[in-house]
Amino acid sequence: MENIQEPTWDDGKKKINWIVIALAVLAVAFAVSLYFNYSQRQDRQFVRSELNSAYQELETMKSELEAKIAEIEKLGGDVQELRQVKEQMDAEMNELRSQNQIAWANYKKIQDRVEGYRELLVLKDKEIERLKSVNQELLTENITLKDEKNILFDSISSLAQSRSKLEERVELASRLKAENIKVYAVNKKGKEKEGEFRNSQLDHLKVDFTIAENNVAPIEGKEILIRIREPEGNVLFDVARGSGTFMFNGREEFYTAKQEILFDNTRQRLTFTYDKGSDFVEGKHTVEIYTDGYIMGSESFVVK
């Protein structure tokens, strides 16, 4: 029969020690596990907080960037690069919204981009100031040019008015005048009577006058017209005897007879004859002499 050894107090004590050690190890492991879990939660919360902050900062910078794009575009600057930057911002903001968790490497990348955007905005502020300065210079130059243009226009307008007045004076001065106008009644025997006469003394009418000397008028061809007006104002008119129409004061008027001459400023004397073919109306008649649309002179006669 074998001897069974009874467990001793020392053996029980050793077992208890091992159990205590094992429990302590487990407790330490559990504590370490809790610490790391807490630390990771804290890190995730920190990252989320920082990412939210970065998102808000990107949103603010995006608004500033949009304002600068509008201002630079208004000032005539190139905004193509800034539009590309804005598209990149939108992509990064979408990334921040869509991801619940992000590694530190990506977070640092975003932070670096934010810093880059901040520096870009500062540079664009300087560009805006430069563009404003350039536009102000251009505005000043434009105002100066407008003032000079207005002064030049006023000078040209003044010169044009002076020239117009001078041309008007020259035109008036160059008008020909009929002098020594005589109206004769010529009977069948060729005898002439001036001033007042009877139809019995009037076989045909003779108008005689001199073109006054005029050193301003050019040497050129002229059409000299006469109009014989009856007492009631009607113009003696017969196409078969050389009558026609001309323009006077914007209206078409009849003339009684016409001659074409070369005006040579030699005090030329002209004679018109007109055979009415019937008796003249009794009363005061008027002979008017025209050229180039203006009247050169007039004279009257009376038929009794």
FIFITI-888694 format. One record per atom (N, C-alpha, C): residue in three letters; z, y, x. Coordinates in pm, whole numbers, padded with zeros to 5 digits, always signed. Layout:
<pts>
ALAZYX/...
</pts>
This chain:
<pts>
MET+00000-00119+00084/MET+00000+00000+00000/MET+00000+00123+00087/GLU-00106+00214+00056/GLU-00120+00331+00142/GLU-00015+00431+00112/ASN+00011+00509+00220/ASN+00107+00617+00206/ASN+00035+00742+00158/ILE+00074+00793+00047/ILE+00013+00917-00006/ILE+00097+01032+00037/GLN+00025+01126+00107/GLN+00097+01240+00165/GLN+00113+01347+00060/GLU+00223+01391+00037/GLU+00254+01496-00059/GLU+00210+01631-00005/PRO+00149+01712-00090/PRO+00110+01845-00044/PRO+00229+01928-00010/THR+00210+02003+00094/THR+00321+02082+00144/THR+00306+02224+00094/TRP+00410+02304+00112/TRP+00408+02448+00074/TRP+00309+02525+00154/ASP+00294+02480+00281/ASP+00198+02554+00366/ASP+00056+02538+00315/ASP+00025+02417+00271/ASP-00111+02396+00219/ASP-00135+02482+00095/GLY-00046+02496+00007/GLY-00062+02581-00114/GLY-00076+02727-00080/LYS+00000+02763+00022/LYS-00007+02904+00063/LYS-00143+02938+00119/LYS-00203+02844+00193/LYS-00337+02869+00251/LYS-00439+02884+00141/LYS-00431+02798+00037/LYS-00526+02807-00073/LYS-00516+02940-00143/ILE-00394+02984-00163/ILE-00374+03112-00231/ILE-00434+03225-00147/ASN-00414+03216-00016/ASN-00470+03320+00073/ASN-00621+03325+00064/TRP-00683+03208+00063/TRP-00829+03204+00053/TRP-00877+03262-00080/ILE-00808+03231-00184/ILE-00846+03286-00317/ILE-00835+03436-00316/VAL-00724+03486-00259/VAL-00703+03631-00254/VAL-00814+03698-00173/ILE-00848+03635-00060/ILE-00954+03691+00026/ILE-01087+03695-00050/ALA-01115+03582-00119/ALA-01241+03575-00195/ALA-01246+03681-00301/LEU-01135+03699-00372/LEU-01130+03802-00476/LEU-01146+03941-00416/ALA-01089+03964-00301/ALA-01100+04094-00235/ALA-01243+04123-00196/VAL-01307+04016-00143/VAL-01447+04032-00104/VAL-01532+04067-00226/LEU-01508+03993-00334/LEU-01582+04019-00458/LEU-01558+04161-00508/ALA-01432+04204-00498/ALA-01399+04339-00544/ALA-01470+04444-00461/VAL-01470+04421-00328/VAL-01538+04516-00239/VAL-01688+04519-00270/ALA-01746+04397-00289/ALA-01890+04389-00319/ALA-01922+04461-00449/PHE-01832+04439-00549/PHE-01854+04504-00678/PHE-01843+04656-00666/ALA-01744+04700-00584/ALA-01725+04844-00563/ALA-01846+04905-00493/VAL-01895+04830-00392/VAL-02013+04878-00320/VAL-02132+04886-00414/SER-02146+04782-00498/SER-02257+04779-00595/SER-02247+04897-00690/LEU-02126+04924-00740/LEU-02106+05039-00830/LEU-02142+05170-00761/TYR-02101+05179-00633/TYR-02128+05304-00558/TYR-02278+05329-00544/PHE-02347+05217-00504/PHE-02492+05235-00486/PHE-02563+05266-00617/ASN-02520+05198-00725/ASN-02581+05228-00855/ASN-02556+05372-00896/TYR-02431+05419-00873/TYR-02397+05557-00906/TYR-02476+05654-00820/SER-02488+05617-00689/SER-02560+05703-00597/SER-02708+05715-00637/GLN-02765+05597-00678/GLN-02905+05601-00720/GLN-02924+05684-00845/ARG-02826+05668-00940/ARG-02835+05748-01062/ARG-02825+05897-01029/GLN-02734+05929-00938/GLN-02719+06069-00898/GLN-02847+06120-00833/ASP-02907+06034-00745/ASP-03032+06075-00679/ASP-03143+06096-00782/ARG-03153+06004-00881/ARG-03257+06019-00982/ARG-03235+06145-01065/GLN-03110+06172-01102/GLN-03080+06293-01177/GLN-03115+06419-01096/PHE-03083+06414-00967/PHE-03115+06527-00880/PHE-03266+06550-00871/VAL-03338+06436-00852/VAL-03483+06445-00841/VAL-03543+06498-00971/ARG-03493+06443-01086/ARG-03543+06491-01213/ARG-03519+06641-01229/SER-03397+06682-01191/SER-03363+06824-01201/SER-03456+06909-01114/GLU-03478+06862-00992/GLU-03564+06936-00900/GLU-03710+06937-00949/LEU-03753+06820-01004/LEU-03890+06814-01056/LEU-03908+06906-01176/ASN-03805+06910-01263/ASN-03811+07003-01376/ASN-03820+07148-01327/SER-03740+07175-01223/SER-03743+07309-01166/SER-03880+07340-01107/ALA-03938+07240-01037/ALA-04071+07258-00978/ALA-04175+07279-01087/TYR-04161+07204-01199/TYR-04255+07218-01311/TYR-04249+07359-01368/GLN-04125+07408-01389/GLN-04109+07543-01443/GLN-04169+07647-01348/GLU-04147+07626-01217/GLU-04200+07720-01119/GLU-04353+07717-01118/LEU-04409+07594-01129/LEU-04554+07583-01136/LEU-04608+07653-01260/GLU-04539+07639-01372/GLU-04583+07702-01496/GLU-04584+07854-01483/THR-04477+07908-01420/THR-04470+08053-01397/THR-04583+08098-01305/MET-04604+08022-01196/MET-04710+08057-01102/MET-04848+08047-01167/LYS-04865+07951-01257/LYS-04993+07937-01326/LYS-05021+08062-01408/SER-04918+08113-01478/SER-04935+08235-01558/SER-04972+08352-01467/GLU-04901+08364-01353/GLU-04931+08471-01258/GLU-05074+08457-01204/LEU-05113+08331-01176/LEU-05246+08307-01122/LEU-05354+08346-01224/GLU-05333+08311-01351/GLU-05429+08347-01456/GLU-05444+08499-01467/ALA-05329+08569-01455/ALA-05333+08716-01461/ALA-05411+08772-01343/LYS-05390+08715-01225/LYS-05459+08763-01106/LYS-05609+08732-01113/ILE-05643+08614-01169/ILE-05785+08580-01186/ILE-05853+08686-01273/ALA-05786+08720-01385/ALA-05844+08820-01476/ALA-05857+08955-01407/GLU-05754+08995-01329/GLU-05757+09127-01265/GLU-05862+09133-01155/ILE-05870+09025-01072/ILE-05968+09023-00962/ILE-06110+09020-01020/GLU-06129+08944-01129/GLU-06260+08937-01193/GLU-06300+09074-01247/LYS-06202+09147-01304/LYS-06228+09282-01356/LYS-06266+09377-01244/LEU-06205+09358-01126/LEU-06232+09445-01011/LEU-06357+09404-00935/GLY-06422+09296-00980/GLY-06547+09254-00916/GLY-06529+09157-00802/GLY-06409+09095-00786/GLY-06385+09000-00679/GLY-06429+08859-00715/ASP-06431+08769-00613/ASP-06471+08630-00633/ASP-06350+08548-00676/VAL-06358+08478-00789/VAL-06244+08402-00843/VAL-06273+08252-00848/GLN-06383+08207-00788/GLN-06418+08065-00794/GLN-06309+07979-00730/GLU-06262+08021-00613/GLU-06157+07944-00543/GLU-06029+07938-00625/LEU-05993+08052-00687/LEU-05870+08056-00767/LEU-05882+07967-00890/ARG-05999+07957-00948/ARG-06016+07867-01063/ARG-05995+07722-01021/GLN-06040+07686-00900/GLN-06017+07551-00850/GLN-05868+07525-00827/VAL-05798+07628-00774/VAL-05654+07615-00753/VAL-05584+07596-00887/LYS-05624+07667-00990/LYS-05564+07654-01123/LYS-05585+07513-01177/GLU-05705+07456-01156/GLU-05730+07319-01200/GLU-05637+07220-01129/GLN-05613+07243-00997/GLN-05522+07158-00922/GLN-05379+07170-00976/MET-05339+07292-01009/MET-05207+07316-01068/MET-05192+07237-01199/ASP-05295+07244-01284/ASP-05290+07172-01411/ASP-05273+07022-01388/ALA-05346+06968-01289/ALA-05336+06825-01259/ALA-05195+06788-01214/GLU-05136+06872-01127/GLU-05002+06842-01077/GLU-04896+06856-01186/MET-04914+06952-01276/MET-04820+06967-01387/MET-04829+06849-01483/ASN-04952+06799-01503/ASN-04968+06679-01586/ASN-04901+06558-01522/GLU-04911+06550-01388/GLU-04845+06440-01316/GLU-04694+06446-01333/LEU-04639+06567-01321/LEU-04495+06582-01337/LEU-04449+06548-01479/ARG-04531+06578-01578/ARG-04494+06547-01716/ARG-04502+06398-01746/SER-04599+06328-01684/SER-04624+06188-01721/SER-04533+06088-01650/GLN-04477+06123-01537/GLN-04396+06028-01459/GLN-04247+06049-01486/ASN-04180+05940-01520/ASN-04034+05947-01540/ASN-03960+05941-01408/GLN-04016+05869-01315/GLN-03954+05855-01184/GLN-04059+05888-01078/ILE-04012+05942-00970/ILE-04106+05978-00863/ILE-04035+05961-00729/ALA-04107+05915-00629/ALA-04049+05894-00496/ALA-04027+06029-00429/TRP-03935+06029-00333/TRP-03907+06154-00261/TRP-04029+06208-00189/ALA-04115+06116-00143/ALA-04235+06161-00071/ALA-04323+06246-00162/ASN-04341+06198-00287/ASN-04421+06275-00383/ASN-04352+06406-00419/TYR-04222+06400-00431/TYR-04148+06522-00464/TYR-04166+06627-00353/LYS-04156+06583-00228/LYS-04172+06675-00116/LYS-04315+06732-00114/LYS-04411+06646-00153/LYS-04549+06693-00157/LYS-04564+06806-00260/ILE-04503+06785-00378/ILE-04509+06887-00482/ILE-04442+07015-00435/GLN-04326+07001-00371/GLN-04254+07118-00320/GLN-04340+07196-00220/ASP-04409+07121-00132/ASP-04496+07185-00035/ASP-04612+07259-00106/ARG-04667+07197-00212/ARG-04773+07262-00287/ARG-04722+07390-00353/VAL-04600+07384-00407/VAL-04541+07503-00470/VAL-04531+07617-00369/GLU-04485+07584-00249/GLU-04475+07686-00145/GLU-04613+07742-00110/GLY-04712+07651-00107/GLY-04849+07695-00079/GLY-04902+07788-00187/TYR-04873+07754-00313/TYR-04916+07840-00423/TYR-04849+07977-00413/ARG-04721+07977-00377/ARG-04649+08104-00366/ARG-04714+08194-00261/GLU-04749+08133-00145/GLU-04814+08210-00040/GLU-04953+08260-00086/LEU-05025+08174-00162/LEU-05156+08213-00213/LEU-05146+08333-00306/LEU-05043+08332-00393/LEU-05025+08443-00486/LEU-04997+08573-00412/VAL-04920+08564-00304/VAL-04891+08683-00224/VAL-05020+08737-00161/LEU-05103+08643-00110/LEU-05231+08686-00051/LEU-05321+08752-00154/LYS-05321+08696-00275/LYS-05405+08753-00379/LYS-05354+08890-00424/ASP-05222+08912-00417/ASP-05170+09046-00445/ASP-05229+09147-00347/LYS-05237+09107-00219/LYS-05296+09195-00118/LYS-05445+09219-00146/GLU-05514+09110-00188/GLU-05656+09124-00218/GLU-05678+09218-00336/ILE-05590+09206-00439/ILE-05599+09294-00555/ILE-05582+09439-00513/GLU-05484+09466-00427/GLU-05463+09603-00378/GLU-05584+09654-00302/ARG-05646+09565-00221/ARG-05765+09604-00146/ARG-05880+09636-00241/LEU-05898+09549-00343/LEU-06005+09572-00440/LEU-05982+09700-00519/LYS-05856+09728-00554/LYS-05824+09852-00624/LYS-05860+09973-00539/SER-05828+09962-00410/SER-05859+10072-00319/SER-06009+10093-00308/VAL-06085+09982-00295/VAL-06231+09991-00287/VAL-06288+10051-00415/ASN-06237+10003-00531/ASN-06286+10055-00659/ASN-06252+10203-00677/GLN-06135+10244-00627/GLN-06099+10385-00637/GLN-06192+10471-00552/GLU-06224+10419-00431/GLU-06318+10491-00346/GLU-06455+10503-00413/LEU-06499+10390-00473/LEU-06628+10391-00542/LEU-06625+10487-00661/LEU-06512+10488-00733/LEU-06499+10579-00848/LEU-06506+10724-00802/THR-06435+10754-00690/THR-06437+10890-00637/THR-06578+10929-00595/GLU-06647+10835-00525/GLU-06785+10862-00484/GLU-06875+10882-00606/ASN-06852+10798-00709/ASN-06933+10807-00830/ASN-06913+10942-00900/ILE-06785+10985-00907/ILE-06755+11115-00969/ILE-06822+11227-00890/THR-06812+11217-00755/THR-06875+11318-00670/THR-07027+11321-00691/LEU-07086+11199-00697/LEU-07231+11191-00719/LEU-07268+11246-00856/LYS-07184+11218-00957/LYS-07211+11270-01092/LYS-07206+11422-01092/ASP-07103+11476-01022/ASP-07091+11622-01015/ASP-07214+11682-00946/GLU-07252+11619-00833/GLU-07369+11668-00761/GLU-07495+11655-00847/LYS-07503+11541-00921/LYS-07619+11520-01009/LYS-07623+11626-01119/ASN-07504+11656-01176/ASN-07499+11758-01282/ASN-07539+11895-01228/ILE-07490+11926-01106/ILE-07526+12054-01044/ILE-07677+12059-01020/LEU-07731+11945-00967/LEU-07875+11939-00942/LEU-07953+11950-01073/PHE-07903+11878-01177/PHE-07970+11883-01306/PHE-07969+12024-01363/ASP-07852+12092-01349/ASP-07843+12230-01396/ASP-07941+12320-01321/SER-07949+12296-01189/SER-08042+12377-01108/SER-08186+12351-01151/ILE-08219+12222-01170/ILE-08356+12186-01212/ILE-08385+12244-01349/SER-08284+12232-01440/SER-08301+12285-01575/SER-08321+12436-01571/SER-08242+12502-01485/SER-08254+12648-01472/SER-08392+12685-01417/LEU-08434+12609-01314/LEU-08566+12634-01256/LEU-08677+12610-01359/ALA-08659+12502-01439/ALA-08759+12470-01541/ALA-08767+12582-01645/GLN-08648+12633-01684/GLN-08647+12743-01780/GLN-08713+12868-01721/SER-08678+12895-01594/SER-08738+13012-01528/SER-08889+12995-01516/ARG-08930+12872-01482/ARG-09073+12845-01469/ARG-09142+12859-01605/SER-09073+12806-01710/SER-09130+12814-01843/SER-09146+12960-01886/LYS-09042+13039-01857/LYS-09050+13181-01892/LYS-09161+13251-01812/LEU-09169+13214-01682/LEU-09272+13274-01598/LEU-09411+13235-01649/GLU-09427+13105-01683/GLU-09556+13059-01734/GLU-09589+13130-01865/GLU-09485+13150-01948/GLU-09507+13220-02075/GLU-09552+13364-02050/ARG-09486+13428-01952/ARG-09525+13565-01919/ARG-09667+13570-01861/VAL-09695+13473-01774/VAL-09829+13468-01716/VAL-09932+13444-01824/GLU-09898+13352-01920/GLU-09992+13321-02028/GLU-10017+13445-02114/LEU-09907+13516-02143/LEU-09922+13639-02222/LEU-10003+13745-02144/ALA-09972+13755-02014/ALA-10041+13855-01933/ALA-10188+13821-01914/SER-10219+13691-01921/SER-10359+13651-01897/SER-10443+13656-02023/ARG-10383+13691-02136/ARG-10460+13700-02261/ARG-10558+13817-02254/LEU-10675+13789-02304/LEU-10780+13891-02303/LEU-10764+13985-02423/LYS-10805+14108-02405/LYS-10799+14208-02511/LYS-10938+14268-02535/ALA-10963+14292-02663/ALA-11089+14357-02701/ALA-11065+14508-02717/GLU-11146+14586-02648/GLU-11131+14733-02654/GLU-11257+14795-02714/ASN-11238+14920-02759/ASN-11351+14997-02812/ASN-11430+14917-02916/ILE-11359+14862-03012/ILE-11425+14782-03116/ILE-11495+14875-03214/LYS-11623+14851-03233/LYS-11703+14932-03325/LYS-11772+14839-03425/VAL-11772+14884-03555/VAL-11839+14807-03660/VAL-11946+14898-03722/TYR-12069+14849-03723/TYR-12181+14928-03771/TYR-12251+14856-03886/ALA-12297+14938-03980/ALA-12390+14888-04082/ALA-12530+14922-04033/VAL-12617+14822-04025/VAL-12754+14841-03977/VAL-12849+14819-04094/ASN-12929+14920-04126/ASN-13024+14907-04238/ASN-13152+14839-04190/LYS-13246+14828-04281/LYS-13370+14756-04248/LYS-13452+14827-04142/LYS-13435+14959-04128/LYS-13508+15036-04027/LYS-13436+15037-03891/GLY-13318+14971-03884/GLY-13244+14966-03759/GLY-13148+15080-03739/LYS-13137+15165-03842/LYS-13046+15278-03830/LYS-12902+15230-03849/GLU-12812+15279-03763/GLU-12673+15234-03766/GLU-12583+15341-03827/LYS-12482+15292-03901/LYS-12382+15382-03957/LYS-12244+15318-03935/GLU-12148+15395-03889/GLU-12016+15343-03853/GLU-11911+15387-03954/GLY-11810+15303-03975/GLY-11693+15341-04055/GLY-11705+15306-04200/GLU-11765+15395-04281/GLU-11783+15372-04423/GLU-11931+15374-04458/PHE-11974+15281-04545/PHE-12115+15278-04583/PHE-12131+15201-04714/ARG-12251+15219-04771/ARG-12283+15154-04897/ARG-12364+15027-04870/ASN-12364+14939-04969/ASN-12443+14817-04957/ASN-12591+14847-04935/SER-12637+14960-04990/SER-12778+14996-04974/SER-12812+15029-04829/GLN-12708+15064-04752/GLN-12729+15097-04611/GLN-12707+14976-04520/LEU-12674+14861-04581/LEU-12627+14744-04504/LEU-12726+14628-04515/ASP-12814+14618-04414/ASP-12901+14501-04408/ASP-12829+14388-04333/HIS-12763+14425-04225/HIS-12676+14330-04154/HIS-12565+14407-04083/LEU-12460+14333-04046/LEU-12342+14394-03984/LEU-12345+14372-03833/LYS-12306+14475-03760/LYS-12303+14466-03613/LYS-12161+14498-03565/VAL-12106+14409-03480/VAL-11973+14429-03421/VAL-11989+14437-03271/ASP-11938+14546-03214/ASP-11957+14571-03071/ASP-11820+14600-03009/PHE-11789+14539-02892/PHE-11660+14565-02825/PHE-11670+14529-02676/THR-11570+14572-02601/THR-11561+14545-02457/THR-11437+14459-02430/ILE-11450+14361-02340/ILE-11335+14281-02297/ILE-11265+14356-02185/ALA-11139+14391-02208/ALA-11064+14471-02110/ALA-11047+14397-01979/GLU-11034+14475-01873/GLU-11010+14417-01740/GLU-10874+14347-01739/ASN-10868+14231-01674/ASN-10743+14154-01665/ASN-10745+14075-01535/ASN-10666+14120-01437/ASN-10665+14056-01305/ASN-10584+13926-01302/VAL-10509+13901-01409/VAL-10429+13777-01415/VAL-10510+13663-01472/ALA-10601+13696-01565/ALA-10681+13593-01632/ALA-10777+13527-01535/PRO-10791+13394-01539/PRO-10883+13325-01449/PRO-11029+13345-01491/ILE-11116+13333-01393/ILE-11259+13337-01422/ILE-11296+13200-01479/GLU-11337+13199-01606/GLU-11367+13071-01670/GLU-11446+13094-01799/GLY-11497+12984-01854/GLY-11570+12992-01978/GLY-11478+13019-02096/LYS-11525+13099-02190/LYS-11447+13134-02308/LYS-11533+13123-02433/GLU-11469+13088-02544/GLU-11531+13095-02676/GLU-11474+13217-02746/ILE-11558+13314-02779/ILE-11515+13435-02848/ILE-11557+13422-02995/LEU-11461+13432-03086/LEU-11484+13415-03229/LEU-11456+13546-03302/ILE-11532+13571-03410/ILE-11497+13683-03498/ILE-11478+13630-03640/ARG-11385+13694-03709/ARG-11365+13663-03851/ARG-11380+13794-03930/ILE-11467+13793-04030/ILE-11482+13909-04118/ILE-11410+13875-04248/ARG-11304+13949-04277/ARG-11222+13922-04396/ARG-11252+14025-04504/GLU-11275+13976-04623/GLU-11300+14061-04739/GLU-11168+14124-04786/PRO-11175+14223-04876/PRO-11053+14291-04922/PRO-10946+14196-04975/GLU-10985+14088-05039/GLU-10886+13993-05093/GLU-10840+13891-04989/GLY-10893+13900-04868/GLY-10849+13812-04760/GLY-10939+13695-04730/ASN-11039+13671-04812/ASN-11130+13560-04787/ASN-11216+13588-04663/VAL-11244+13483-04588/VAL-11325+13495-04466/VAL-11471+13467-04500/LEU-11561+13557-04454/LEU-11702+13532-04472/LEU-11741+13410-04389/PHE-11801+13311-04458/PHE-11822+13181-04393/PHE-11954+13123-04440/ASP-12041+13091-04344/ASP-12170+13030-04376/ASP-12212+12946-04256/VAL-12207+12816-04273/VAL-12240+12725-04162/VAL-12382+12749-04114/ALA-12473+12780-04205/ALA-12614+12803-04167/ALA-12628+12925-04078/ARG-12533+13018-04083/ARG-12538+13139-04000/ARG-12441+13131-03881/GLY-12394+13006-03849/GLY-12312+12986-03729/GLY-12162+12985-03752/SER-12118+12982-03875/SER-11974+12980-03902/SER-11916+12839-03875/GLY-11783+12833-03860/GLY-11716+12706-03835/GLY-11565+12720-03851/THR-11490+12627-03790/THR-11343+12630-03799/THR-11281+12625-03660/PHE-11158+12672-03647/PHE-11081+12665-03522/PHE-10933+12656-03558/MET-10850+12623-03459/MET-10706+12608-03480/MET-10636+12739-03443/PHE-10549+12783-03534/PHE-10472+12905-03510/PHE-10332+12885-03568/ASN-10230+12897-03481/ASN-10091+12876-03523/ASN-10071+12742-03593/GLY-10136+12640-03538/GLY-10118+12504-03590/GLY-10196+12476-03717/ARG-10280+12567-03761/ARG-10358+12548-03883/ARG-10506+12562-03854/GLU-10587+12493-03933/GLU-10732+12504-03919/GLU-10778+12625-04001/GLU-10850+12716-03935/GLU-10896+12838-04000/GLU-11048+12851-03986/PHE-11108+12929-04075/PHE-11252+12956-04069/PHE-11281+13074-03975/TYR-11395+13069-03909/TYR-11444+13187-03837/TYR-11586+13216-03886/THR-11627+13342-03868/THR-11757+13386-03920/THR-11869+13362-03819/ALA-11842+13395-03691/ALA-11945+13378-03588/ALA-11878+13352-03453/LYS-11956+13297-03357/LYS-11900+13258-03227/LYS-12001+13282-03116/GLN-11947+13319-02997/GLN-12029+13327-02876/GLN-11951+13257-02763/GLU-12026+13191-02673/GLU-11966+13131-02554/GLU-12008+13213-02434/ILE-11909+13254-02353/ILE-11938+13339-02237/ILE-11863+13288-02115/LEU-11900+13341-01998/LEU-11822+13321-01877/LEU-11746+13450-01850/PHE-11614+13445-01868/PHE-11535+13564-01841/PHE-11528+13585-01689/ASP-11573+13704-01644/ASP-11574+13731-01500/ASP-11499+13860-01465/ASN-11423+13911-01561/ASN-11339+14029-01538/ASN-11420+14152-01494/THR-11536+14170-01561/THR-11622+14286-01528/THR-11635+14379-01648/ARG-11536+14378-01736/ARG-11538+14461-01857/ARG-11666+14434-01937/GLN-11689+14305-01963/GLN-11808+14264-02035/GLN-11810+14323-02176/ARG-11932+14361-02221/ARG-11949+14414-02356/ARG-12023+14310-02439/LEU-11966+14277-02556/LEU-12024+14176-02644/LEU-12066+14239-02775/THR-12175+14182-02832/THR-12223+14228-02962/THR-12247+14108-03053/PHE-12191+14116-03174/PHE-12214+14014-03277/PHE-12291+14079-03391/THR-12387+14007-03448/THR-12455+14052-03569/THR-12442+13945-03676/TYR-12424+13991-03800/TYR-12406+13895-03907/TYR-12481+13944-04031/ASP-12569+13859-04081/ASP-12647+13889-04202/ASP-12588+13808-04316/LYS-12522+13879-04408/LYS-12454+13811-04517/LYS-12553+13752-04616/GLY-12664+13817-04631/GLY-12764+13765-04725/GLY-12742+13811-04867/SER-12634+13883-04893/SER-12606+13937-05027/SER-12516+14058-05011/ASP-12492+14129-05122/ASP-12408+14248-05113/ASP-12264+14214-05074/PHE-12204+14305-04997/PHE-12063+14292-04962/PHE-11977+14338-05080/VAL-11858+14280-05089/VAL-11761+14325-05189/VAL-11716+14465-05152/GLU-11705+14551-05252/GLU-11660+14687-05223/GLU-11513+14685-05183/GLY-11479+14769-05087/GLY-11341+14780-05041/GLY-11329+14767-04890/LYS-11206+14762-04845/LYS-11178+14759-04700/LYS-11189+14617-04647/HIS-11272+14600-04545/HIS-11289+14472-04476/HIS-11225+14481-04336/THR-11193+14365-04282/THR-11132+14360-04148/THR-11211+14265-04059/VAL-11236+14308-03936/VAL-11299+14222-03835/VAL-11191+14184-03734/GLU-11168+14053-03715/GLU-11068+14002-03619/GLU-11141+13926-03509/ILE-11097+13946-03384/ILE-11161+13882-03268/ILE-11059+13787-03204/TYR-11103+13661-03180/TYR-11013+13556-03129/TYR-11072+13487-03007/THR-10981+13429-02925/THR-11018+13333-02822/THR-10895+13249-02786/ASP-10917+13124-02752/ASP-10808+13034-02709/ASP-10690+13032-02805/GLY-10715+13050-02934/GLY-10608+13040-03032/GLY-10522+13164-03047/TYR-10562+13278-02992/TYR-10487+13402-03012/TYR-10586+13514-03045/ILE-10534+13621-03105/ILE-10620+13732-03148/ILE-10632+13834-03035/MET-10754+13878-03008/MET-10781+13975-02902/MET-10777+14119-02953/GLY-10803+14136-03081/GLY-10805+14270-03138/GLY-10866+14268-03277/SER-10861+14381-03347/SER-10918+14389-03482/SER-10962+14533-03512/GLU-11049+14544-03609/GLU-11099+14673-03656/GLU-11138+14658-03804/SER-11144+14769-03875/SER-11178+14763-04019/SER-11297+14851-04051/PHE-11359+14822-04165/PHE-11466+14905-04217/PHE-11458+14901-04370/VAL-11524+15001-04433/VAL-11516+15013-04579/VAL-11656+15011-04637/VAL-11672+14931-04740/VAL-11797+14927-04816/VAL-11775+14995-04949/LYS-11857+15095-04976/LYS-11843+15172-05101/LYS-11941+15126-05206/
</pts>
